[in-house]
Amino acid sequence: MNVQLFVPCFVDQLYPQTAFNMIKVLEKLGCTVNYNTNQTCCGQPAFNAGFQTECKEVAGKFLKDFSGSDFIVAPSASCAGFVRNYYGKMFDNSSVHNEVKDLQKRMFEFSEFVTEVLKVEKVNGASLHGKATYHDSCAALRECKIKEGPRTLLSNVDGLELVEMQDVETCCGFGGTFAVKFEPISIAMADQKVNHALATGAQYIISTDLSCLMHLEGYIKQKGHNLRTLHIADVLANGW
């Protein structure tokens, strides 16, 4: 199965190893992974900041960069959810209306692709010893309807004990520019999320979205807590 890899801006700049780990897992599962070096952004930051005209220009480039019939897989439910839920509105009744509809059907978050398309529930060899709790990102849960898939994959990681935290579906406080515009509220939400994770005795917080994890990691480091953040691709690529 041929797969086009989409690497979000912040993953490319701050967490490139997660993208490499995603390739490692997909290839192990039998996929041929391609990466178009011309790709840039999906347009979400501009859209969320109110620059919809500029966003449409960026989204038009995304549409060209990912033309074809291959599945598009990203280590981010935020980006996948944006393409699937908002591109149709931006390009409604345009000359590329049908292309956008096709693109939306081919766009998947990484763990969603593994469980829903490849029908895989266990990545053989994946191991991580310790206790972890899973964080539902707002984009994964609400925009992509991802809930059980990541938990199934993590429950089948050798040596890993998965425990649920209180208020697991509550936002971590990142929300893109929300964390900048409403910093005190954002920090309070991170505090609540981290304390719920610590209460489980977990050593790791795992999620589908590095944007959430980046926010939580900053708070954890500032407070000096003994807690690590990990993207699910990094977990599934560990141990082999």
NUKE-238757 format. One record per residue (C-alpha): y, x, z; residue in one letter; chain. Coordinates in steps of 0.25 Angstrom, whole numbers, always signed. Layout:
<nodes>
<<Y,X,Z>,A,A> ...
</nodes>
This chain:
<nodes>
<<+0,+0,+0>,M,A> <<+14,+6,-4>,N,A> <<+25,+5,+6>,V,A> <<+39,+8,+5>,Q,A> <<+45,+14,+18>,L,A> <<+59,+10,+23>,F,A> <<+65,+19,+33>,V,A> <<+76,+13,+41>,P,A> <<+89,+21,+43>,C,A> <<+88,+24,+57>,F,A> <<+73,+28,+56>,V,A> <<+76,+37,+45>,D,A> <<+87,+44,+53>,Q,A> <<+82,+43,+67>,L,A> <<+67,+40,+67>,Y,A> <<+61,+46,+54>,P,A> <<+47,+49,+60>,Q,A> <<+45,+34,+62>,T,A> <<+46,+32,+47>,A,A> <<+36,+44,+45>,F,A> <<+27,+38,+55>,N,A> <<+27,+24,+48>,M,A> <<+23,+31,+35>,I,A> <<+12,+38,+42>,K,A> <<+6,+25,+47>,V,A> <<+8,+17,+34>,L,A> <<+1,+28,+26>,E,A> <<-10,+28,+36>,K,A> <<-12,+13,+34>,L,A> <<-13,+16,+19>,G,A> <<+1,+14,+14>,C,A> <<+8,+22,+3>,T,A> <<+22,+24,+9>,V,A> <<+34,+27,+0>,N,A> <<+48,+30,+5>,Y,A> <<+60,+28,-5>,N,A> <<+70,+39,-1>,T,A> <<+82,+31,-7>,N,A> <<+81,+20,+4>,Q,A> <<+92,+18,+14>,T,A> <<+95,+7,+23>,C,A> <<+90,-8,+23>,C,A> <<+105,-12,+26>,G,A> <<+102,-18,+40>,Q,A> <<+113,-10,+47>,P,A> <<+124,-14,+38>,A,A> <<+119,-29,+38>,F,A> <<+119,-30,+53>,N,A> <<+133,-23,+54>,A,A> <<+139,-34,+44>,G,A> <<+139,-26,+31>,F,A> <<+131,-35,+23>,Q,A> <<+137,-31,+9>,T,A> <<+133,-16,+12>,E,A> <<+120,-21,+18>,C,A> <<+116,-28,+5>,K,A> <<+119,-15,-3>,E,A> <<+110,-7,+6>,V,A> <<+99,-18,+5>,A,A> <<+100,-18,-10>,G,A> <<+97,-3,-10>,K,A> <<+85,-6,+0>,F,A> <<+80,-16,-10>,L,A> <<+80,-6,-22>,K,A> <<+74,+5,-13>,D,A> <<+62,-4,-9>,F,A> <<+60,-11,-22>,S,A> <<+45,-13,-27>,G,A> <<+33,-19,-20>,S,A> <<+30,-10,-9>,D,A> <<+31,-14,+6>,F,A> <<+43,-9,+13>,I,A> <<+40,-4,+27>,V,A> <<+50,+0,+38>,A,A> <<+49,+5,+52>,P,A> <<+59,-5,+56>,S,A> <<+58,-20,+58>,A,A> <<+73,-21,+58>,S,A> <<+75,-16,+44>,C,A> <<+63,-23,+39>,A,A> <<+68,-36,+45>,G,A> <<+82,-34,+39>,F,A> <<+76,-33,+25>,V,A> <<+67,-45,+27>,R,A> <<+77,-54,+33>,N,A> <<+91,-51,+27>,Y,A> <<+89,-45,+13>,Y,A> <<+86,-59,+8>,G,A> <<+99,-64,+13>,K,A> <<+107,-53,+8>,M,A> <<+101,-54,-6>,F,A> <<+99,-69,-7>,D,A> <<+100,-74,-21>,N,A> <<+103,-60,-26>,S,A> <<+97,-53,-38>,S,A> <<+87,-46,-29>,V,A> <<+84,-58,-21>,H,A> <<+69,-58,-25>,N,A> <<+68,-42,-23>,E,A> <<+73,-44,-9>,V,A> <<+63,-55,-6>,K,A> <<+52,-45,-11>,D,A> <<+58,-34,-2>,L,A> <<+58,-42,+10>,Q,A> <<+43,-45,+9>,K,A> <<+40,-31,+7>,R,A> <<+48,-26,+20>,M,A> <<+40,-23,+32>,F,A> <<+42,-16,+46>,E,A> <<+32,-5,+48>,F,A> <<+23,-12,+59>,S,A> <<+24,-25,+52>,E,A> <<+19,-19,+39>,F,A> <<+7,-12,+46>,V,A> <<+2,-25,+52>,T,A> <<+6,-36,+43>,E,A> <<+4,-29,+29>,V,A> <<-6,-18,+32>,L,A> <<-13,-27,+42>,K,A> <<-15,-15,+51>,V,A> <<-15,-17,+66>,E,A> <<-19,-3,+70>,K,A> <<-15,+11,+65>,V,A> <<-27,+20,+67>,N,A> <<-24,+32,+75>,G,A> <<-11,+27,+81>,A,A> <<-10,+31,+95>,S,A> <<+0,+32,+106>,L,A> <<-3,+33,+121>,H,A> <<+5,+25,+131>,G,A> <<+11,+12,+133>,K,A> <<+21,+5,+124>,A,A> <<+29,-7,+123>,T,A> <<+33,-13,+109>,Y,A> <<+48,-18,+106>,H,A> <<+50,-29,+97>,D,A> <<+62,-26,+88>,S,A> <<+71,-38,+85>,C,A> <<+69,-35,+70>,A,A> <<+54,-34,+71>,A,A> <<+52,-46,+80>,L,A> <<+62,-56,+74>,R,A> <<+65,-51,+60>,E,A> <<+51,-46,+56>,C,A> <<+43,-55,+65>,K,A> <<+35,-42,+70>,I,A> <<+28,-44,+83>,K,A> <<+13,-42,+84>,E,A> <<+11,-31,+73>,G,A> <<+17,-19,+81>,P,A> <<+11,-23,+93>,R,A> <<-3,-24,+86>,T,A> <<-1,-10,+80>,L,A> <<+3,-4,+94>,L,A> <<-8,-10,+101>,S,A> <<-17,-3,+92>,N,A> <<-11,+11,+94>,V,A> <<-21,+19,+102>,D,A> <<-17,+22,+116>,G,A> <<-5,+13,+116>,L,A> <<-3,+2,+126>,E,A> <<+7,-9,+122>,L,A> <<+14,-17,+132>,V,A> <<+24,-28,+130>,E,A> <<+38,-27,+137>,M,A> <<+46,-39,+142>,Q,A> <<+55,-46,+132>,D,A> <<+49,-38,+121>,V,A> <<+56,-46,+110>,E,A> <<+70,-44,+116>,T,A> <<+79,-35,+108>,C,A> <<+81,-20,+112>,C,A> <<+96,-20,+110>,G,A> <<+97,-12,+97>,F,A> <<+101,-22,+86>,G,A> <<+107,-11,+77>,G,A> <<+122,-12,+79>,T,A> <<+120,-21,+91>,F,A> <<+117,-9,+99>,A,A> <<+131,-3,+95>,V,A> <<+139,-15,+96>,K,A> <<+133,-21,+109>,F,A> <<+129,-8,+116>,E,A> <<+128,-13,+130>,P,A> <<+119,-25,+126>,I,A> <<+111,-16,+118>,S,A> <<+108,-6,+129>,I,A> <<+105,-17,+139>,A,A> <<+95,-23,+129>,M,A> <<+89,-9,+127>,A,A> <<+88,-8,+142>,D,A> <<+80,-21,+144>,Q,A> <<+71,-17,+133>,K,A> <<+68,-3,+138>,V,A> <<+66,-8,+152>,N,A> <<+56,-19,+147>,H,A> <<+48,-8,+140>,A,A> <<+49,+1,+152>,L,A> <<+43,-10,+161>,A,A> <<+30,-10,+153>,T,A> <<+28,+4,+156>,G,A> <<+28,+8,+141>,A,A> <<+31,+22,+136>,Q,A> <<+35,+17,+122>,Y,A> <<+43,+6,+116>,I,A> <<+38,+4,+102>,I,A> <<+45,-4,+91>,S,A> <<+45,-7,+76>,T,A> <<+60,-3,+76>,D,A> <<+66,+10,+79>,L,A> <<+80,+4,+80>,S,A> <<+76,-3,+93>,C,A> <<+68,+10,+97>,L,A> <<+81,+19,+95>,M,A> <<+89,+9,+103>,H,A> <<+79,+9,+115>,L,A> <<+76,+24,+114>,E,A> <<+91,+27,+116>,G,A> <<+91,+18,+128>,Y,A> <<+78,+24,+134>,I,A> <<+83,+39,+132>,K,A> <<+96,+35,+139>,Q,A> <<+89,+30,+151>,K,A> <<+78,+40,+151>,G,A> <<+66,+31,+151>,H,A> <<+52,+36,+148>,N,A> <<+50,+27,+136>,L,A> <<+48,+30,+121>,R,A> <<+52,+22,+109>,T,A> <<+42,+22,+97>,L,A> <<+42,+15,+83>,H,A> <<+29,+9,+80>,I,A> <<+27,+18,+68>,A,A> <<+28,+30,+77>,D,A> <<+17,+24,+86>,V,A> <<+7,+20,+74>,L,A> <<+9,+34,+68>,A,A> <<+6,+41,+82>,N,A> <<-7,+48,+85>,G,A> <<-13,+51,+71>,W,A> 
</nodes>
